[in-house]
């Protein structure tokens, strides 16, 4: 595992800058030209950027250069900067653990090769990096394949209206993150060949929107696109299939992976501060009642997270991770459990498979599966070698309720050690945010001003204070008295209110509600990932399209700000884009 130069000394640069030193950034090369989705050449870093870093310029304070605070910002702004560890990792002596944890993120999980073994029996991807190319947000694709670069996760649910609404419960026949691959001799719960994605243009906005679907008032044109997803019935290897349960209707959505940089800093935002933000917004917009009790002017009971590994232990953390805000602690969130629910690698606190009973039943009934196992007496599913014995072992060992380490059919061992899980968490909580760029540019300063004036900063709140960062630790880490990176008393600039809103987009996000996406570091997406795609399903190919989707419907929480953006002169629109790429 190589270590980039920036990883060695970016923290030294940070320390010098915070102490007033005139040291320059480690990214003073002039080879930063990149091409965006519109074919425009842009310079990622101005030639005189370094001389301004750490200084107040225009309407930016000196601190705004360091968007992750002193302990959370990397000075690297070149390709690979999304991979950097925070200064806190180095200060706490956690670099070795960070690098080891990074290997679990980057390497393919295999069936046999330690320590990256344990793939399947069904899985979403072989590697976390497959979904997070360049450590960033997923890319838009036109064909679903569980391979590198496809950051999509399928969402399969029973639409509440029986047609194609955004709301409705997940189907129970496949996992919440549906698996499209399986190890031999099993068949995947969903066969990828039966998944179809079509990208369609928007010809008209909805619900009374005054915004054109194709051009600004000054004549500049754009195109908005959205996905239609279908899956063949015969693509499901489950018994029953989703069409045989619920209301008999099945709908599909795409959700792209979220950028993972700076997640530890978001975890450090105290719940009390987020409560105040809810109270600030509650008089003006409808908030999700599952999170905010308007009458009590406080969090709803369902806003608090219960630790999934124990099922009973109350974790005193507010739900704030994932688009749907289903997790309240980074250490038991989507990223923490990715090795388990993406690749199906078990650990001591995850002794059960990420599968469904419907898939287990289908595999136990499949004659080709049974015949293949019968030919292999070394298989853990072999049992007594009879068809009936194999069927029983297959069904029970594939059930999501079976403890894989303690059962009557075959006792496995944890595939990921507690210590390796700790290293994975050090890495996950230790990813830095790259510093801001080009803040001395008058157009960037103008962009910040207009961004605030038209109301974008209402939801994309610029800054937060982390206070004590009293993070929750899983028992398998706490029992060893192992530390994770901490970010106390930092002012950070993520540009999110940490609250869900509704945008009412065509074929929008499942559940309708979506957490405001942090904007920090996204201006470096192209140089790190090769793409600039935005929003929950990558329908927006650049910032302009992302903003305009906020105004697709007049009912959208972002409609008023989007309408103001739509009416801006081109110079101000371009200034906002430059600002977004600077932070």
C-alpha positions in Angstrom: 0.0 0.0 0.0 1.6 3.2 -1.1 1.3 6.4 0.7 0.9 9.6 -1.3 3.2 12.5 -0.4 0.3 14.6 0.7 -0.5 12.0 3.4 2.9 12.4 4.9 3.0 16.1 5.3 -0.4 17.7 4.7 -0.9 18.0 8.5 2.4 19.9 8.9 1.2 22.4 6.3 -2.1 22.7 8.2 -0.3 23.4 11.5 1.9 26.0 9.9 -1.0 27.8 8.3 -3.1 27.9 11.5 -0.1 29.3 13.3 0.2 32.1 10.7 3.1 30.7 8.7 3.5 31.6 5.1 4.1 28.0 4.0 2.5 27.1 0.6 0.1 24.4 -0.2 1.4 21.0 -1.3 -0.5 21.5 -4.6 1.3 24.3 -6.4 1.5 22.6 -9.8 0.0 24.3 -12.8 -1.3 21.1 -14.4 -4.7 21.3 -12.8 -6.8 21.9 -16.0 -9.8 19.6 -16.2 -12.7 19.4 -18.5 -16.3 19.4 -17.1 -19.4 17.8 -18.5 -20.1 20.8 -20.7 -16.7 20.6 -22.4 -15.3 23.7 -20.7 -11.7 23.9 -19.6 -11.4 25.0 -16.0 -8.4 25.4 -13.8 -8.8 23.5 -10.6 -6.3 25.8 -8.8 -5.4 29.3 -9.7 -1.7 30.1 -9.9 -1.8 32.5 -7.0 -4.1 30.4 -4.8 -1.3 29.5 -2.4 -0.5 33.0 -1.4 -4.0 33.5 -0.1 -4.7 30.3 1.8 -5.3 31.0 5.4 -6.1 34.7 4.9 -9.4 36.5 4.9 -10.4 37.5 1.3 -13.5 39.4 0.3 -16.5 37.9 2.0 -14.6 34.7 3.1 -13.0 34.5 6.6 -9.5 33.0 7.0 -11.1 29.9 8.6 -13.2 29.1 5.5 -10.2 27.9 3.6 -10.1 25.0 6.1 -13.6 23.5 5.5 -13.0 20.6 7.9 -11.4 22.7 10.6 -7.8 22.3 11.8 -8.2 18.6 12.5 -10.3 17.6 9.5 -8.8 19.4 6.4 -6.2 18.1 3.9 -4.2 20.7 2.1 -4.1 18.4 -1.0 -6.4 19.6 -3.8 -5.1 17.3 -6.6 -6.2 13.9 -7.8 -6.3 11.5 -4.9 -7.1 14.1 -2.3 -10.4 12.3 -1.4 -8.2 9.5 0.0 -6.3 11.6 2.5 -6.4 11.1 6.2 -7.3 14.0 8.5 -4.6 15.6 10.7 -6.4 14.1 13.7 -5.5 10.6 12.4 -1.8 11.5 12.4 -1.9 13.4 15.7 -3.5 10.5 17.4 -1.0 8.0 16.0 -3.6 6.1 14.0 -2.0 6.3 10.6 -1.1 2.6 10.4 -4.7 1.6 11.3 -6.0 4.1 8.8 -3.9 2.6 6.0 -4.9 -0.9 7.0 -8.6 0.0 7.0 -8.2 1.6 3.6 -7.1 -1.7 2.2 -10.5 -3.3 3.2 -12.2 -0.4 1.3 -10.1 -0.8 -1.8 -9.5 -4.5 -2.2 -11.8 -7.1 -3.8 -13.3 -9.5 -1.3 -12.8 -13.1 -2.4 -14.1 -16.4 -1.5 -10.8 -17.8 -0.3 -7.9 -15.3 -0.1 -7.3 -14.0 3.4 -7.8 -11.4 4.8 -10.2 -10.4 2.1 -12.2 -13.6 2.1 -15.7 -14.4 2.9 -17.6 -13.2 -0.2 -21.2 -14.1 -0.5 -23.1 -16.3 -0.7 -25.1 -13.4 -2.3 -23.5 -10.0 -2.6 -24.0 -6.4 -3.9 -20.3 -5.7 -4.9 -16.9 -7.4 -4.4 -15.4 -4.1 -3.3 -16.5 -0.8 -1.6 -14.4 1.0 -4.2 -16.7 -0.4 -6.9 -19.5 1.9 -5.7 -17.3 4.8 -4.7 -14.9 5.3 -7.7 -12.1 7.7 -6.6 -13.7 7.7 -3.1 -16.4 9.9 -4.4 -20.1 9.9 -5.3 -21.2 7.2 -7.8 -21.3 7.7 -11.5 -24.3 7.7 -13.8 -24.5 4.5 -15.9 -26.9 3.3 -18.6 -26.6 -0.5 -17.9 -26.7 -2.0 -14.4 -23.6 -4.2 -13.7 -22.2 -4.9 -10.3 -18.7 -3.7 -11.3 -16.3 -0.8 -10.7 -17.8 2.6 -11.4 -21.4 1.7 -10.9 -22.4 3.5 -7.7 -26.0 2.5 -8.0 -28.0 0.6 -5.5 -31.4 -0.7 -6.6 -34.5 0.3 -4.6 -37.3 -2.2 -5.0 -40.6 -1.5 -3.2 -44.4 -1.8 -3.3 -45.6 1.7 -4.5 -48.3 3.0 -2.1 -50.6 3.9 -5.0 -50.2 0.6 -6.7 -48.6 2.3 -9.7 -45.3 4.1 -9.6 -45.3 6.5 -6.6 -42.2 7.4 -4.8 -43.6 6.0 -1.5 -44.2 2.5 -0.2 -42.5 -0.3 1.8 -39.5 -2.2 0.6 -40.3 -5.7 -0.8 -39.3 -8.5 1.6 -38.1 -10.9 -1.1 -34.7 -9.2 -1.6 -32.5 -7.3 0.8 -32.9 -3.5 1.2 -29.8 -3.1 -1.0 -30.7 -5.8 -3.5 -28.0 -8.3 -4.4 -27.3 -9.0 -8.1 -24.4 -11.4 -7.7 -23.9 -14.8 -6.0 -21.1 -17.3 -5.5 -21.4 -20.7 -7.2 -23.6 -22.7 -7.1 -26.2 -20.2 -6.0 -28.1 -17.8 -8.3 -28.3 -14.1 -7.5 -31.5 -12.8 -6.0 -31.8 -10.5 -9.0 -30.3 -11.4 -12.3 -28.6 -8.3 -13.8 -29.5 -9.2 -17.3 -33.1 -8.5 -16.5 -32.4 -4.9 -15.2 -33.1 -2.1 -17.7 -32.3 1.6 -17.3 -33.6 4.2 -19.7 -32.6 7.9 -19.5 -35.4 10.2 -20.7 -35.5 14.0 -21.3 -37.8 16.3 -19.3 -40.2 18.0 -21.8 -42.2 20.0 -19.2 -41.9 20.9 -15.5 -44.7 19.9 -13.1 -47.1 21.2 -10.5 -47.2 24.8 -11.7 -43.5 25.4 -11.9 -42.6 28.6 -13.7 -39.2 27.2 -14.7 -38.7 26.1 -18.3 -37.6 22.5 -18.9 -35.1 23.5 -21.6 -33.8 27.0 -21.3 -33.2 30.1 -19.2 -35.0 33.4 -19.9 -31.9 34.7 -21.6 -32.0 31.8 -24.1 -29.2 29.6 -22.7 -30.3 26.0 -23.2 -30.0 23.0 -20.9 -31.4 19.5 -20.8 -32.8 17.7 -17.7 -32.9 13.9 -17.8 -34.3 11.2 -15.4 -34.1 7.4 -15.2 -36.8 4.9 -15.8 -36.0 1.5 -14.4 -37.6 -1.9 -15.0 -36.8 -5.4 -13.9 -38.1 -8.5 -15.6 -40.2 -10.8 -13.4 -38.1 -13.8 -14.4 -35.0 -12.0 -13.2 -36.0 -12.7 -9.5 -34.6 -15.9 -8.1 -36.9 -15.8 -5.0 -39.9 -17.7 -3.8 -42.2 -15.9 -3.7 -41.4 -13.1 -6.1 -42.2 -9.5 -5.2 -45.3 -9.5 -7.4 -46.8 -12.2 -5.2 -46.7 -10.2 -2.0 -47.8 -6.8 -0.7 -50.2 -5.0 -3.0 -49.0 -6.9 -6.0 -47.4 -3.9 -7.6 -43.6 -3.4 -7.8 -41.6 -0.2 -8.5 -38.0 0.6 -8.9 -35.7 3.5 -8.2 -31.9 4.1 -8.4 -29.9 5.5 -5.5 -26.3 6.4 -6.0 -23.7 6.1 -3.3 -23.0 9.2 -1.2 -19.6 10.7 -1.1 -17.8 9.5 2.0 -15.2 12.2 2.6 -15.7 14.1 5.9 -18.2 11.7 7.3 -16.4 11.6 10.7 -16.8 15.4 10.9 -20.5 15.2 10.3 -20.7 12.5 13.0 -19.1 15.0 15.4 -22.0 17.6 15.0 -23.9 17.4 18.3 -27.5 16.4 18.4 -28.4 19.5 20.4 -27.2 21.7 17.6 -29.2 19.8 15.0 -32.3 20.1 17.2 -31.9 23.9 17.1 -31.7 23.7 13.3 -35.0 21.8 13.2 -36.6 24.4 15.4 -35.3 27.1 13.2 -36.8 25.6 10.0 -40.0 24.1 11.4 -42.1 27.3 11.2 -41.4 27.7 7.5 -41.3 24.3 5.9 -43.0 20.9 6.4 -40.5 18.6 8.2 -40.7 14.8 8.1 -43.0 13.9 11.1 -41.0 10.7 11.5 -38.2 13.0 12.7 -39.8 16.1 14.1 -42.8 16.3 16.4 -44.2 19.8 15.4 -46.6 20.0 18.4 -43.9 19.1 20.9 -41.3 21.2 19.1 -38.8 18.4 19.5 -37.6 15.2 17.9 -40.1 12.4 17.4 -39.4 9.1 19.2 -38.6 7.5 15.9 -35.8 10.0 15.2 -33.5 8.2 17.6 -31.4 5.3 16.6 -31.5 1.8 18.1 -28.3 -0.2 17.7 -29.0 -2.8 15.0 -26.4 -5.2 16.3 -28.0 -5.7 19.6 -31.6 -4.8 18.7 -32.2 -3.4 22.1 -29.3 -1.1 23.1 -30.3 2.5 22.8 -27.7 4.6 21.2 -28.1 8.2 22.1 -27.6 9.4 18.6 -29.9 11.2 16.2 -30.6 9.5 12.9 -28.6 11.6 10.3 -26.8 9.2 7.9 -27.9 8.0 4.5 -30.4 9.8 2.3 -33.2 8.3 4.3 -31.4 9.0 7.6 -31.7 5.5 8.9 -28.5 5.5 11.0 -27.5 7.7 13.9 -23.9 6.8 14.4 -21.2 6.5 11.8 -19.9 3.5 13.7 -23.1 1.6 13.1 -24.1 3.3 9.8 -24.0 2.4 6.2 -20.2 2.7 5.8 -19.4 0.8 9.0 -21.5 -2.1 7.9 -20.5 -2.0 4.2 -18.2 -5.0 4.4 -21.1 -6.9 5.9 -24.1 -6.0 3.8 -22.3 -5.3 0.5 -20.1 -8.3 0.4 -21.7 -10.5 3.2 -18.5 -10.7 5.2 -19.4 -11.6 8.8 -17.8 -10.4 12.0 -18.4 -11.1 15.7 -21.2 -8.6 16.1 -22.7 -9.6 12.6 -23.1 -13.3 12.9 -26.0 -13.5 10.4 -26.1 -13.2 6.7 -27.5 -10.3 4.8 -30.1 -12.3 2.9 -33.9 -13.0 2.8 -36.0 -16.1 3.5 -37.5 -15.9 0.0 -34.1 -16.3 -1.6 -33.1 -19.1 0.9 -36.2 -21.0 -0.1 -35.7 -20.6 -3.8 -32.1 -21.8 -3.6 -33.1 -24.8 -1.5 -35.7 -25.7 -4.1 -33.4 -25.3 -7.1 -32.4 -28.8 -8.5 -29.2 -27.5 -10.1 -28.0 -25.9 -6.8 -28.7 -29.2 -5.0 -27.0 -31.3 -7.7 -23.9 -29.1 -7.6 -23.6 -29.4 -3.8 -24.1 -33.1 -3.9 -21.0 -33.4 -6.2 -18.9 -31.6 -3.6 -18.7 -33.3 -0.2 -16.4 -30.5 1.1 -19.3 -28.0 0.8 -20.6 -26.7 4.1 -24.1 -27.2 2.6 -23.4 -30.9 2.0 -24.9 -32.2 5.2 -25.5 -36.0 4.9 -25.2 -35.9 1.1 -28.9 -36.6 0.5 -31.0 -34.3 -1.5 -33.3 -33.7 1.5 -30.3 -33.1 3.8 -28.7 -30.7 1.4 -32.0 -28.8 0.9 -32.4 -28.4 4.7 -28.8 -27.2 5.1 -29.1 -24.7 2.2 -32.4 -23.3 3.4 -31.3 -22.9 7.0 -27.7 -21.7 6.3 -29.0 -19.0 3.9 -31.7 -17.7 6.2 -31.0 -14.2 7.6 -32.1 -15.5 11.1 -29.4 -18.2 11.4 -26.4 -17.5 13.6 -23.6 -18.6 11.3 -21.3 -19.3 14.3 -23.7 -21.5 16.3 -26.2 -23.7 14.5 -26.7 -27.4 13.8 -25.8 -27.4 10.1 -22.3 -25.8 9.9 -20.5 -23.5 12.2 -18.5 -20.8 10.4 -16.0 -18.4 12.0 -16.1 -14.6 11.8 -14.5 -13.5 8.5 -13.5 -10.0 9.7 -11.7 -9.8 13.0 -12.6 -7.2 15.6 -9.3 -5.5 15.2 -9.6 -5.2 11.4 -13.1 -3.8 11.9 -11.6 -1.2 14.2 -9.0 -0.3 11.5 -11.8 0.0 9.0 -13.6 2.5 11.3 -10.4 4.5 11.8 -10.2 4.8 8.1 -13.9 5.7 7.7 -14.0 8.3 10.4 -10.6 9.6 9.4 -11.2 10.7 5.8 -10.4 14.3 5.3 -12.0 17.1 3.4 -9.8 19.0 0.9 -9.4 22.7 1.6 -11.3 25.3 -0.3 -9.9 26.7 -3.5 -9.9 30.1 -5.3 -11.7 32.1 -2.6 -9.7 35.2 -3.6 -11.5 35.1 -7.0 -14.0 38.0 -7.2 -16.4 35.7 -9.1 -16.3 33.1 -6.4 -17.0 35.8 -3.8 -19.9 37.0 -5.9 -21.2 33.5 -6.1 -21.2 33.1 -2.4 -23.1 36.4 -2.0 -25.8 35.4 -4.5 -26.0 31.8 -3.2 -27.0 33.3 0.2 -29.2 36.1 -1.2 -31.5 33.8 -3.2 -31.9 31.4 -0.3 -29.7 28.4 -1.1 -28.0 28.7 2.2 -31.2 28.1 4.1 -31.0 24.3 3.5 -27.3 24.2 2.6 -26.3 25.7 5.9 -22.6 26.8 5.6 -21.1 26.0 9.0 -21.4 23.9 12.2 -19.5 23.6 15.5 -18.5 20.1 16.6 -18.1 20.8 20.4 -16.9 17.7 22.4 -17.3 15.0 19.7 -18.3 12.3 22.2 -18.8 9.6 19.6 -20.5 6.3 20.2 -18.2 3.2 19.9 -19.4 -0.3 19.1 -18.8 -2.8 21.9 -16.3 -4.9 19.8 -14.1 -1.7 19.6 -14.9 -0.3 23.1 -14.1 -3.6 24.7 -10.5 -3.3 23.5 -10.3 0.4 24.6 -9.3 1.4 21.1 -9.7 5.0 19.9 -11.1 6.5 16.8 -10.3 9.9 15.3 -11.9 12.8 17.2 -12.8 16.3 16.1 -13.6 18.4 19.1 -14.3 22.1 18.9 -13.9 22.5 15.2 -15.8 24.9 13.0 -16.6 23.0 9.8 -18.2 24.1 6.5 -20.2 21.2 5.0 -23.1 23.3 3.6 -25.9 21.1 4.8 -28.6 21.5 7.4 -28.6 17.8 8.2 -32.3 17.7 7.7 -34.5 16.0 5.1 -36.5 17.9 2.5 -38.7 17.0 -0.4 -38.0 18.1 -4.0 -40.8 16.4 -5.8 -38.7 15.3 -8.8 -39.9 13.1 -11.6 -39.3 9.5 -10.5 -37.8 11.0 -7.4 -36.1 9.3 -4.4 -37.9 6.5 -2.7 -39.6 7.8 0.4 -39.8 11.3 -1.0 -37.7 12.7 1.8 -33.9 13.2 1.2 -31.2 14.6 3.5 -29.6 17.8 2.3 -26.4 16.7 0.6 -23.2 18.3 1.9 -21.5 20.4 -0.8 -18.0 20.5 0.5 -15.3 19.0 -1.7 -17.7 18.3 -4.6 -15.8 20.8 -6.8 -13.0 18.2 -7.0 -15.2 15.4 -8.1 -14.1 15.5 -11.7 -10.4 15.3 -10.9 -11.0 12.5 -8.4 -13.7 10.3 -9.9 -13.9 11.4 -13.6 -17.5 12.5 -13.3 -19.5 15.4 -11.9 -22.9 13.6 -11.6 -25.1 14.8 -8.7 -28.3 14.2 -6.9 -29.5 10.9 -5.4 -29.5 9.0 -8.8 -26.9 11.0 -10.7 -29.5 12.5 -13.0 -27.8 15.9 -12.8 -24.6 15.9 -14.9 -23.4 19.3 -13.5 -24.3 21.9 -10.9 -26.8 23.7 -13.2 -28.9 20.6 -13.7 -28.8 19.8 -10.0 -30.1 23.3 -9.1 -32.9 23.2 -11.7 -34.2 19.9 -10.5 -34.9 21.7 -7.2 -37.5 23.6 -9.1 -39.2 20.8 -11.1 -42.3 21.2 -8.9 -43.7 24.3 -7.3 -44.2 22.1 -4.2 -40.5 21.5 -3.8 -38.8 22.9 -0.7 -36.2 24.4 -2.9 -38.6 26.0 -5.5 -38.4 29.6 -4.3 -34.6 29.6 -4.4 -34.5 27.8 -7.7 -36.9 30.3 -9.3 -34.6 33.1 -8.2 -31.6 31.3 -9.7 -33.5 30.7 -12.9 -34.1 34.4 -13.3 -30.5 35.5 -12.5 -28.3 36.9 -15.3 -25.9 34.4 -16.7 -22.9 36.1 -14.9 -24.5 35.5 -11.5 -25.4 31.9 -12.4 -21.8 31.2 -13.5 -20.6 32.8 -10.3 -22.6 30.4 -8.2 -21.2 27.5 -10.1 -17.7 28.8 -9.5 -18.5 29.2 -5.8 -19.8 25.6 -5.6 -16.6 24.3 -7.2 -14.5 26.3 -4.8 -15.9 25.0 -1.5 
